[in-house]
Amino acid sequence: MKRTLNLVLIMCTVLWIGGCGVFVNKQEKLFNNENRLLESGDSFTFENKVGEISSKEADFKFSGFSGVFTVWKINSQNNETITIKIEGSINRGKFKLIQTTEDHQLSTIWIGDKEGNITLEIPKGKSALKWVGKKAAGKIKLQFDPPQGLVADPQTDLFEGGFFEDE
């Protein structure tokens, strides 16, 4: 009886550890999967995260980030050119900021190696700005002033129970 119980416990432990490893590996594999990054659904894991996101700013510190997270869903009445101020640094792993459009275009905007202003073309219609990570740790701060006719819906559900008012 004791031997059977030990065998069951060992099997459960192996399955649990193996299952968690498969889940994390799935998140890590998203980093270079352009087809998956163009999809609308997010899939991510974090070890730690703190910050806030509004329609004009995202200020965020994190560790153990793997997967894809949509920061802003954007709807623009016209083709627009915006300037995004980016501050941040990535201490570990891989991290990038990407733009996706409804006509299935993907552009990498920032890969964590410089700060400053980035000029970004926003097409008429729907698009998104997303964080993509692979075992990443660091901080990032994004700021921009949406022109009239451009709505940036922040994804505030990243912070459990948190709701951040637009400024």
Helices and strands as residue ranges (DSSP letters): H 2-28, G 29-32, H 34-37, E 43-45, E 48-53, E 57-76, E 80-101, E 106-110, E 116-122, E 125-143, E 150-154, G 156-158
